[in-house]
Amino acid sequence: MTPQEISAWRKAKRAGLIAARQAIDADRLERMRLSIDSHIRRAFPQMAYGVVAFCWPYKNEYDARHLLAQLRREGAVTALPAIVAPRSPLVFREWHPGVALESGPLGIPFPRESRALQPDTLLLPVVGFDRQGYRLGYGGGYFDRTLAGLRAQTIVTGAGSADASSTDSGGAARPLVIGVGHELARLDTIYPQPHDMPLDYVATERGVYRREPEDGGRLRFLERQGCSPPACLAGEIAPGYFGEGDPGPQ
């Protein structure tokens, strides 16, 4: 397909996947969230000891706030992305309940005044994802530009591979990027273009997939190992925990 045809295909596919996601009823959506929470906790225990960036849930996306509430109690620091200029890489600013939020593009809230952080892990929502770990997003390209910049920084500083999170005294490295979404978002391909940045892992209600660069970048489903309960049940969070009154998605 030509670039113009791919752009039109992505636009139509994006609209269809968002509509399908918004049609999920609240009870099923909550069950899916609990499953994703559990899979992420089991596969990535190191998240409790670092900086975890996430996105405020939008249009029935996976809601990471419950999981991150538990991770903060264990010592993690959490951050939200902020757009500082059009068509520029994002910055990640610390957020926890009590940090003021402002309404950004699409009505998605972000912290304007809190400190900027370098995430160790990024939980990145997907509209769609394909068998090679490429993400279909909302079309703005912000996360691709951000990840490309972090990868270049990693290479320059010698902090480690572009496909793995690592740090040294030379500077910060690219975070571990975990796409999060639902099985209905799984596609054969998104027709990736040169600017598209692949994910390291994808977590859905089914489990966790890992991208295998040595196998042509294909996603491999990781079978369950051991057992752990859901990370944080909704009933464990007090009313108002998420800051009712903060601007949120419309």
N, C-alpha and C positions, 0 to 999 in steps of 0.2 A: 504494500500500500504506500501511497505517497504521504508525505508529512501532513498534508491537508486532510487526506482521508483518515489518517490515524487520529488527528485532532477531532474530527467529527465523530469517529467511532468512540473515542474516549468520552466525549461529551454525552453521547446517548447512553453509553454503558454506565457512566457515573450517575446520571439521572435515574436509571432503572434500579441500580443497586441501592441508592439512597431511599427510593420509594419502597423497596422491599424491606429495608431495615426499619423504616418508620412504621411499617405495617405489623411489626412484632409486638404482641401484647405485653403489658407490663409484667405479668407473672412469668412468662417465658423469658423475657429480657433479664429479669432478676436471677432466674436459674442459670442462665448463660453467664452472667457476671460472676456468680459464685464459682462456677466451674473454671472460668478464666483466672480468677483470683487464685484458686487452688493450684492450677497448673503453673502459674508464674512463681508462686512461692516455692513449689517443689523444685522447679528447674533453675531458679536464680536466687539462692539464699543470700548471695553476696549483696543483694540490693539493700539489705538492712544496715549496711555499714558505709554507704556512700551517698552521693547526690543523685536523686532520681528526678528527671524531668518528665512531665506528662502534659496532656492537653485536657482542658475543661470539656466535659462531654457535650456533644452537639448532635442533635437529630438522632437520638437512640444509639449513639456510639457507646462502646464499652466505657463504664464509669469507673475509673481507677481510684477515685477518692477514698473509697472504703479500704482498699488494699493499702493505700499510702498512709491512711490514719494509723494502721497497725505498724507499718514500717517506721513511722516517726516515733512511735512508742519504743521501738527497738533501737533507735539511734539514727535513722536516716534523715536526711535533709531533702526537702522537695521543692521543685521549681516549676514555673510555668513559662512558656515562650511569650515573647513580646516582639511586635514589629516596630522597628525603630525608624525605618525609611522604606519607601516603596522599592520593591525588587532588590532588597538587600538581605543578607543573612539575618536570622533571628538572634536575639539575645535571650538568655534564660535567667529569670529573676526568682529569688526565693519566695515561696508562698507556703503559708500554713494558716489555719483559721486565726483571724485577727489581723492579717495583712490586708490592707484596703485594695479593692479591685476596681478597675474601670472597664467600661464596655469598649471592645475593640471591633475590628472588622467582623461582619456576620453576627454581631452581638455577642461574641465570645469574650469573656472577661480576662483581664491580664493585670498583673501588679505593675504600677508605674514607678514607684519610689523605692522598692526593696533592692537589696544588693544583687548584682549580677553574679552568676555562678557558672562553673564549668561542670556539666553533668557527667557522671560516670555511666549512667544508664538512661536511655530515652525510651519511654513507652509511647509509641507513635501510632495513633489510630489510622486505620486504612479504610478507604471506601471499597477498594478491591486489592487483591494480591494475586500474583501468578506463580507458576511452578518453579520459577527461577528467583523468587524472592523480590520481585519488583513491585512497587506500591502504586496503586492508582489513588491519588488524593483529590483535592478540590480544584486543582488546576492553576494555583497561584505560583507554584514552584519554590516556595519559601524554604521548605525542608530540604529539597534537593540542593539549593544554594548553600544552606547552612551546613549540611553534611559534607558537601564538596570542600567548603572552606576548612572544616575541621580535619578532613582527610589530608589536605595540603599542609596544614599546620603539623599534623602528626609526622608526615614525611620529612618536613624541614627540620623539625626538632629531633628527629630520630627516636620518637617516643614509642614506636611500635608499628605493627601492621595496620593498614587501613581497614582491615576486616575484624579487628579486635580492639577492645578498650585496654589501654595501658598508659602509664605515666612514668616519667623519670624527672630528674632535676632539670632537663632541658626544656620542659614545658608540658602543656596539657595535650592529651590525645583525643582522638575521636571516641565518643562514647559507644558503648554497646547498644545497638539499635534493635529494639524488639517491636515489631509491628503487632498491633492488637486489633482484633475484629471478630467477625462471625464467619462460620463455615460458608454461609450463603455468598460471601464475598470472594470465594476462591475461584480463580479464572485459569484458563489454560495459558493465556499470555495477555499482557497489556500492550504489546508491541513496544518494548522499551526503546527509548531514544538515547543518544549519547549523554544527555544531561541527567538522565534518570539514575538515582543512586539506590542500589539494592539494600535490603534489610539484612541483618544478621540472623534473626529469628522471627518467627510469626507465632503468636499465641491465639488460639480460638477456644471455643467451648469444647472442642474435640481433644485438644492437647497442644503440644509445642512442635513446631517444625524448625529445623536448622538448615541454613543455606550451606551447601558444600561446594566451596570454590574449586576444589580438585575434581569435582564431578560435574563440571560445566555450570556451576552455580545452582544446581537443582536443589529444591527443598526436599529434605528427608524428614519424615514424621518420626519423632522420638517416642518410643513406647514408654508407657508408665513404668517408673521405678519406685517401689515403695508406696507409701500412702500418707497423705496429710490432709487435715480438715481444711475447709474453706478458710481463707486468711482472716476475714473479718466480717461477721454477720451484720446486716444492717441494724439489727436491734441493739447491738453493742454501742452504737453511736448515739449520743444524746441529741435531742431535738435542737436544731440551730447550729449543729457542729459545722456544717458546711457554709455557714454565714448567710442564712436567709436574709434577703435584702440586698446582697451583692448583686451587681448586674450579671445576668447569665444569658444563655442562648434564648432567642425568641422562638 
